[in-house]
Amino acid sequence: MMQTYVTPLTMKRLFFKHAWLVLFLLTSSSWGWAQSGSLVVSGSLKHEETKDRLDNVTVSVLRGGEAFDEIEVDRNGKYFLDLPLRHDYMLVFSAEGLVAKRVAINSANTPEGELPDGFMFDLDMSLFDMMEGFDESIMETPIGIASFVDRSGRIQFDLDHTNDMRRRIDDELDRLADLADDLERAQMRYDNAMEDGERAEARSRWEDARDEYEKALKFKPGDATAQSGLDRANAELDAIRQSEEAEVAAAEAAAA
């Protein structure tokens, strides 16, 4: 009969602003049987925010860095893998519009005679939506790495690595939150400058209008509306300057 092992890893929730983002949960459950020498991995997929089941996820399996297997989760968001033990695997969970996650399960170093009845993981995953500006290269590193541990005689996850990945993703989410705050402040200052520029333009205060439109462009470089306002203000100022120069020239000619 297949032995049942408790995998020692439960990812804590990560904050994105005030909401936690669950990376994944690793638990175990009792199984009645499994093929001898098998590495059985199964679980379910959910959307992190809505908690809805994900039925569009592809689970890709790499063995030794090369494609080995690929399955689609069923309509209930569940998957099941029965892999030969004593190989190194990378599991990639991906779906359109969601950030892919990777988990490494390295069983190649499992000594002969160990785990004669195989090994099972109940690996549930939560995927979150892609976010503009999110550095997806972070996720190219597996969020979990498991390998055979001689002392325990079973395959276990490296908690230090998991915590490090948690910190890296936390830092990236904090960076995005700070960036969003900066953009919000810049938008507010841009709006104020545009309002002041339009007000000055309506009153033919062209120098003030020019200054405000230039200010707006500092908060939102390349903005077409602000640039158009600046062009109008400069055109009016050029016309005023040319008119003044013409008046001076005419006065000088009359005095000659």
Stockholm file with secondary structure:
# STOCKHOLM 1.0

chainA/1-256         MMQTYVTPLTMKRLFFKHAWLVLFLLTSSSWGWAQSGSLVVSGSLKHEETKDRLDNVTVSVLRGGEAFDEIEVDRNGKYFLDLPLRHDYMLVFSAEGLVAKRVAINSANTPEGELPDGFMFDLDMSLFDMMEGFDESIMETPIGIASFVDRSGRIQFDLDHTNDMRRRIDDELDRLADLADDLERAQMRYDNAMEDGERAEARSRWEDARDEYEKALKFKPGDATAQSGLDRANAELDAIRQSEEAEVAAAEAAAA
#=GR chainA/1-256 SS CCCCCCCCCBCCEEEETTEEEECEEEECCCCSCCCTTEEEEEEEEEETTTCCBCCSCEEEEEETTEEEEEEECCTTSEEEEEEESSSEEEEEEECTTBCCEEEEEECTTCCTTSSTTCEEEEEEEEECBCCTTCCGGGGGSCSEEEEEETTTTEEEECHHHHHHHHHHHHHHHHHHHHHHHHHHHHHHHHHHHHHHHHHHHHTTCHHHHHHHHHHHHHHSTTCHHHHHHHHHHHHHHHHHHHHHHHHHHHHHHHHC
#=GC SS_cons         CCCCCCCCCBCCEEEETTEEEECEEEECCCCSCCCTTEEEEEEEEEETTTCCBCCSCEEEEEETTEEEEEEECCTTSEEEEEEESSSEEEEEEECTTBCCEEEEEECTTCCTTSSTTCEEEEEEEEECBCCTTCCGGGGGSCSEEEEEETTTTEEEECHHHHHHHHHHHHHHHHHHHHHHHHHHHHHHHHHHHHHHHHHHHHTTCHHHHHHHHHHHHHHSTTCHHHHHHHHHHHHHHHHHHHHHHHHHHHHHHHHC
//
